[in-house]
């Protein structure tokens, strides 16, 4: 082979000296200028005694394979470059028959979506699954199995918990393909929809707030209309009594018995009208924050005894038991508080208890717990339904419409009482069982004063 290139002479000589030489991709240019890729090996062959008798040269033409690999690399680079411009991650997700999962391909956006690199999830997707929000794991997995079972489009919104970014929202869309080994391979995209989801949730929250405000306004208007109608009735009733019986007092031959009877009715009607006016004025003053505390030193036991003495007659007429339970002795019952407001609150609670109790008892009193004074009014009256417990302190609200029409009232008493209690640094709460009775608690600061 006199015309062989010097490169090959050197390779042949090295092989004759016992060396094996190979090349996985060697360029060979044909006479017409065509470039070919070859893979070759040159090694010695030996006699049975181990001496070298010559060389063996093996050459394989791999031009097509090289060109195919180049095409694949170019396609991969193109896909990689394109996917880097797409928000989120483009991926393949594979579910094996034995339950194993992997991302055979995923773009660099995998880190933005899961804070994991494509290499970390290529063979095992468990790290991705561990990023799913605990409350969304079952939902996402059920969606995956449903898509695999029906070979249907996978569409899913879910949350992830990332080490760096915390809770984020994701949207995934992918198409499945059933492979020969029973695996399902999805081709899809996952995008970050956190901003859109928060905007959607904020809009939903605002719509709910607007709807609630609308319902509240409508309810308020309804209650005010009902209140005005009720107030019209409540004012006319005592006024009619005052006017009617005042005219009857002018009768020339009226008996002294009727004079006493009519005068009593006029006094009661006047008291009723005065209470209505006082409630309206007080609720107006509370709305404009024109009511101030006026604390003074007084005997709590004396205040309660006065109330007990006055309301005992009403309880006696109704045939119910009425009891006062003092928390401390008289010489220790002197406190510093707003006597007028406390008196009004207790009057309202006692009148309600007596008004709505037809049998059994009404008990009231107090206990001292640390630096708090807990006053209570307990009755065996009609009680309050659980769903109405919170609303009875709203303005213009009355729990029993029929009973309220029977006994009268504007539905302002409990609202005024609670707002006065709040002004005093306390609150009013209630425990009640419908049909069995109620306990109203007034909790205010205890400021004891030495007698």
C-alpha positions in Angstrom: 0.0 0.0 0.0 2.6 2.5 -1.2 0.1 5.5 -1.4 -1.4 5.2 2.1 -1.3 8.5 4.0 1.3 8.8 6.7 -1.4 8.8 9.4 -2.4 5.3 8.5 1.2 4.1 8.1 1.8 5.2 11.7 -1.4 3.5 12.9 -0.5 0.2 11.1 3.0 0.3 12.5 1.7 0.8 16.0 -0.6 -2.1 15.6 2.2 -4.3 14.3 4.0 -3.4 17.5 1.1 -4.8 19.5 -1.1 -1.7 20.2 -4.8 -1.5 19.6 -6.0 1.9 18.2 -9.5 3.1 17.6 -11.5 6.3 16.7 -15.3 6.8 17.3 -15.7 9.6 14.8 -13.2 10.1 12.1 -13.7 12.3 9.1 -13.0 10.8 5.7 -13.2 12.9 2.5 -14.0 11.1 -0.7 -12.4 12.0 -4.0 -15.6 13.9 -5.0 -15.3 16.0 -1.8 -18.1 14.3 0.1 -17.5 14.2 3.8 -18.1 10.9 5.6 -17.9 10.0 9.2 -16.3 6.7 10.1 -15.7 4.6 13.2 -12.7 2.3 13.0 -10.4 0.1 15.0 -6.9 -1.3 14.1 -5.5 -4.2 16.2 -2.7 -6.9 15.7 -3.5 -10.5 15.0 -1.3 -13.2 16.4 -0.1 -16.7 15.7 -0.8 -19.4 18.3 2.6 -18.9 19.7 1.8 -15.2 20.4 3.9 -13.7 17.7 2.3 -10.9 15.6 1.5 -12.0 12.0 -0.3 -8.9 10.8 -3.1 -6.4 11.5 -7.0 -6.4 11.4 -8.7 -3.1 10.4 -12.4 -2.7 11.0 -14.2 0.4 9.6 -17.9 1.4 10.0 -19.6 4.2 8.1 -21.6 6.2 10.6 -22.4 9.4 8.6 -26.2 8.8 8.9 -26.0 8.2 12.7 -23.9 11.3 13.2 -26.2 13.5 11.1 -29.3 12.1 13.0 -27.7 12.8 16.4 -26.8 16.3 15.2 -30.4 16.8 14.1 -31.6 15.6 17.5 -29.2 17.9 19.3 -30.3 20.9 17.2 -34.0 20.0 17.8 -33.3 19.7 21.6 -31.5 23.0 21.6 -34.3 24.6 19.6 -36.9 23.2 22.1 -34.8 24.3 25.0 -34.5 27.8 23.6 -38.1 28.0 22.8 -39.3 26.6 26.1 -37.1 29.2 27.9 -39.3 31.9 26.4 -42.5 30.2 27.5 -43.8 31.1 31.0 -43.7 28.1 33.3 -42.4 24.7 32.5 -42.9 22.5 29.4 -42.7 18.9 30.5 -43.2 15.2 29.9 -44.6 13.3 32.9 -44.6 9.5 33.0 -46.6 7.3 35.3 -45.3 3.7 35.3 -47.5 0.6 35.8 -45.8 0.0 39.2 -46.7 3.6 40.4 -43.3 5.2 39.8 -43.3 8.7 38.3 -40.7 10.7 36.5 -40.3 13.8 34.3 -38.3 12.4 31.3 -38.1 15.9 29.9 -38.7 19.3 31.5 -37.6 22.8 30.6 -35.5 25.0 32.8 -38.7 26.6 34.0 -39.0 23.6 36.3 -37.0 25.5 38.9 -39.4 28.5 38.7 -42.4 26.2 39.2 -41.1 23.8 41.8 -37.6 25.1 42.8 -36.1 21.8 41.4 -33.8 21.3 38.4 -34.8 19.2 35.4 -32.0 16.7 36.4 -33.4 16.3 39.9 -36.8 15.0 38.6 -35.8 13.3 35.4 -35.8 9.8 36.9 -38.0 10.3 40.0 -40.8 12.8 40.4 -41.3 12.2 44.1 -39.5 15.5 45.0 -42.2 17.4 43.0 -45.0 15.6 44.7 -43.5 16.5 48.0 -43.9 20.2 47.0 -47.7 19.9 46.7 -49.8 21.6 49.3 -51.0 19.0 51.9 -54.6 20.0 51.3 -54.3 19.5 47.5 -52.3 16.3 47.3 -55.4 13.9 47.1 -57.1 16.2 44.6 -54.1 16.3 42.2 -53.4 12.6 42.5 -57.0 11.7 41.8 -56.9 14.0 38.7 -53.7 12.2 37.5 -55.2 8.7 37.9 -58.5 9.8 36.3 -56.6 11.1 33.3 -54.5 7.9 33.0 -57.6 5.7 33.4 -59.7 7.5 30.8 -56.8 8.8 28.7 -58.4 12.2 29.0 -57.0 15.7 29.1 -55.4 16.6 32.4 -56.4 20.0 33.7 -55.8 21.0 37.3 -55.4 24.1 39.5 -53.4 23.4 42.7 -51.1 24.9 45.3 -47.5 24.2 46.0 -45.4 25.0 49.1 -41.9 26.1 48.0 -38.9 26.4 50.3 -38.1 29.9 49.0 -41.4 31.4 47.8 -43.9 29.8 50.1 -47.4 29.0 48.9 -48.0 29.5 45.2 -50.8 28.6 42.8 -50.2 26.4 39.7 -52.2 25.6 36.6 -51.4 22.4 34.6 -52.7 21.2 31.2 -51.4 18.0 29.6 -52.4 15.4 27.0 -51.8 11.7 27.8 -50.4 9.0 25.6 -50.6 5.3 26.5 -47.3 3.5 25.9 -46.7 -0.2 25.0 -45.5 -1.1 28.5 -48.7 0.3 30.1 -47.2 3.6 31.2 -48.9 6.9 30.5 -46.9 9.7 29.2 -48.2 13.3 29.4 -47.0 16.2 27.4 -48.0 19.5 29.0 -47.2 22.8 30.5 -47.5 24.2 34.1 -47.8 27.9 34.7 -47.7 30.2 37.7 -51.2 31.6 38.3 -50.6 32.9 41.8 -51.2 36.6 40.9 -54.4 35.8 38.9 -55.7 33.4 41.6 -55.2 36.1 44.3 -56.9 38.6 42.1 -59.8 36.2 41.6 -60.0 35.4 45.3 -59.9 39.1 46.2 -62.6 39.8 43.7 -64.7 37.0 45.1 -64.1 38.3 48.6 -65.1 41.8 47.6 -68.2 40.5 45.8 -69.1 38.5 49.0 -68.5 41.6 51.1 -70.6 43.7 48.7 -73.4 41.1 48.8 -73.2 41.0 52.6 -73.3 44.8 52.8 -76.2 44.8 50.4 -78.1 42.2 52.4 -77.2 44.1 55.6 -78.4 47.4 54.2 -81.6 45.8 53.0 -82.1 44.1 56.4 -81.3 47.4 58.1 -83.9 49.2 55.9 -86.4 46.5 56.6 -85.8 46.7 60.3 -86.0 50.5 60.3 -89.2 50.4 58.4 -90.6 47.9 60.8 -89.2 50.0 63.6 -90.9 53.2 62.4 -94.2 51.3 61.9 -93.9 49.8 65.3 -92.8 53.2 66.9 -95.9 54.8 65.3 -98.0 52.2 67.0 -96.1 52.4 70.3 -96.4 56.2 70.4 -100.1 56.2 69.4 -101.1 53.7 72.1 -100.0 55.7 75.2 -101.0 59.0 73.5 -104.5 57.6 72.8 -104.7 56.5 76.5 -103.5 59.9 77.7 -105.8 61.9 75.4 -108.8 59.6 75.8 -108.8 59.2 79.6 -107.9 62.9 80.1 -111.1 63.8 78.2 -113.0 61.3 80.3 -111.8 63.1 83.5 -113.7 66.1 82.3 -117.0 64.2 82.6 -119.2 66.2 85.0 -120.5 63.3 87.0 -117.4 61.1 87.1 -116.9 59.1 90.3 -113.9 59.3 92.5 -113.2 55.6 91.8 -113.1 56.3 88.0 -110.9 59.4 88.6 -108.4 57.2 90.4 -108.6 54.5 87.7 -108.2 57.0 84.8 -105.4 58.8 86.5 -103.6 55.6 87.0 -104.0 54.7 83.3 -102.8 58.2 82.3 -99.7 57.9 84.5 -98.9 54.4 83.1 -99.4 55.7 79.5 -97.2 58.7 80.2 -94.5 56.5 81.7 -94.7 54.3 78.6 -94.4 57.2 76.3 -91.6 58.7 78.3 -89.6 55.5 78.1 -90.1 55.3 74.3 -88.8 58.9 73.9 -85.9 58.2 76.3 -84.9 55.1 74.3 -85.0 57.1 71.0 -82.9 59.9 72.4 -80.4 57.6 74.0 -79.9 55.5 70.9 -79.4 58.8 69.0 -76.8 60.0 71.5 -75.0 56.6 71.4 -74.8 56.9 67.6 -73.1 60.3 67.8 -70.8 59.3 70.7 -72.3 62.1 72.9 -72.7 59.9 76.0 -69.9 60.0 78.6 -69.3 58.0 81.7 -70.1 59.6 85.0 -68.6 57.5 87.8 -69.6 57.9 91.4 -69.3 55.9 94.7 -72.5 54.1 95.7 -73.7 50.9 97.4 -74.4 48.2 94.9 -76.5 46.3 97.4 -78.7 49.3 98.0 -79.2 49.8 94.2 -80.2 46.1 93.8 -82.5 46.2 96.9 -84.3 49.2 95.4 -84.8 47.3 92.2 -85.9 44.2 94.1 -88.5 46.3 96.1 -89.9 47.9 93.0 -90.2 44.7 90.8 -91.3 42.4 93.6 -94.9 43.7 93.1 -94.9 43.0 89.4 -93.5 39.5 90.0 -96.1 38.9 92.7 -99.0 39.9 90.4 -97.7 37.4 87.8 -97.4 34.7 90.4 -93.7 34.0 89.8 -90.9 33.8 92.4 -88.5 36.8 92.5 -85.2 36.6 94.3 -82.1 38.8 94.9 -78.7 37.1 95.5 -76.0 39.4 96.8 -72.4 38.7 96.2 -70.8 40.5 99.2 -72.0 41.9 102.5 -73.6 45.4 102.7 -70.5 47.0 104.2 -68.3 45.7 101.3 -70.7 46.5 98.5 -69.6 50.1 97.9 -68.2 50.5 94.3 -67.1 53.2 91.9 -69.1 53.1 88.7 -71.7 54.9 86.6 -74.8 54.3 88.7 -77.3 55.7 86.2 -76.1 53.4 83.4 -75.9 50.4 85.6 -79.4 51.1 86.9 -80.7 51.4 83.3 -79.1 48.2 82.2 -80.5 46.2 85.1 -83.9 47.7 84.7 -84.0 46.7 81.1 -82.8 43.1 81.8 -85.3 42.7 84.7 -88.2 44.1 82.7 -87.5 41.7 79.8 -87.2 38.8 82.2 -90.5 39.6 83.9 -92.2 40.4 80.7 -91.4 37.1 79.0 -91.7 34.8 82.1 -95.2 33.5 83.0 -94.3 30.8 85.5 -91.3 29.7 87.5 -88.9 32.4 88.7 -86.7 35.4 88.0 -83.5 35.6 90.0 -80.9 38.4 89.9 -77.7 39.2 91.7 -74.0 39.3 91.3 -70.6 37.8 92.2 -67.1 39.3 92.3 -64.4 37.5 90.4 -60.9 39.0 90.7 -61.2 42.5 89.3 -64.5 41.9 87.5 -68.1 42.3 88.7 -70.5 39.7 87.2 -74.1 40.6 87.5 -76.8 38.3 86.2 -80.6 38.0 85.6 -81.9 34.5 85.3 -85.4 33.5 84.3 -87.6 30.5 83.3 -89.3 32.4 80.5 -89.7 31.7 76.8 -86.0 31.6 76.0 -84.2 32.5 72.8 -83.6 30.3 69.7 -79.8 29.5 69.1 -79.9 31.2 65.7 -81.2 34.4 67.3 -78.7 34.7 70.2 -76.3 37.1 68.4 -79.0 39.2 66.7 -81.1 40.1 69.8 -78.5 42.8 70.6 -78.9 44.5 67.2 -81.0 47.6 67.0 -84.6 47.3 66.1 -84.5 43.5 66.5 -87.0 41.6 68.6 -86.7 37.8 68.9 -90.4 37.0 69.2 -92.5 39.2 66.9 -95.8 37.9 68.3 -94.7 38.3 71.9 -93.3 41.7 71.2 -96.6 42.9 69.7 -98.4 41.6 72.7 -96.1 43.2 75.3 -94.9 46.2 73.2 -91.5 47.7 72.8 -89.2 49.0 70.1 -86.5 46.4 70.2 -83.9 49.0 71.4 -83.5 48.0 75.0 -80.8 45.3 74.7 -78.9 47.3 72.1 -78.8 50.3 74.4 -77.8 48.1 77.3 -74.9 46.5 75.5 -73.6 49.8 74.2 -73.7 51.2 77.7 -72.0 48.1 79.0 -69.2 48.6 76.4 -68.8 52.2 77.5 -68.4 51.0 81.1 -65.5 48.7 80.0 -67.7 45.6 80.0 -70.1 43.5 78.0 -73.4 41.7 78.1 -73.7 38.0 77.1 -76.5 35.5 77.2 -77.1 31.8 77.6 -80.5 30.5 76.7 -82.6 27.4 75.9 -85.7 27.9 73.8 -88.8 27.3 76.0 -86.7 26.9 79.2 -85.3 30.3 80.0 -82.3 32.6 79.8 -79.4 34.0 81.8 -78.1 37.5 80.9 -74.7 38.4 82.3 -73.3 41.9 82.7 -69.6 41.9 83.1 -68.0 45.2 84.2 -64.8 46.2 86.0 -65.0 45.9 89.8 -63.8 49.0 91.5 -64.3 48.5 95.2 -64.5 51.5 97.6 -63.9 51.3 101.3 -67.2 52.1 103.1 
